[in-house]
Amino acid sequence: MDITLEQTAEARLITLDERELVASATLRYAAADPLAVHVDFPPEASVDGAEVSWTFARSLLEEGLARPAGTGDVHLWPCGAARTVLELHAPAGMALLQFDTAALRRFLLRSYAVVAPGQEDVGAAVEQGLDALFGTV
């Protein structure tokens, strides 16, 4: 089953001087990569004018909707009842974005309709990752 789910979402980019800039994002989930979610930003939302895509665990999104979650480059946490914060770290700097919690929850529930939690074909995901890492060695 090769289903890809996409949903647009509005994010609020929090600047260093605590202003909020509206940034468009596309939330993406693919049955072929069942453990991951992707957040894609258009060129106008990035510092260098290039499209940016972040990938992290679907379980991290689920946890971050309920409580602070994440280590390393991606962190999520609830910000009141209506917003969820997504913090992204890269060598070029850090981005702090706020999303409407209902939009993220709707996307997560739609992803569960594609592949139910606990029903991910982990073997295929591992095989795909090994192929990407080692190729045809």
ABEGO torsion letter per residue (X at the ends): XBBBBBBBBBBBBBBAAGBBBBBBBBBBBBAABAABBBBBBBAAABAAGBBBBBBBBAAAAAAAAABBBEBEABBBBBBEAABBBBBBBBAAEBBBBBBBAAAAAAAAAAAAAABBBGABBAAAAAAAAAAAAAEAX
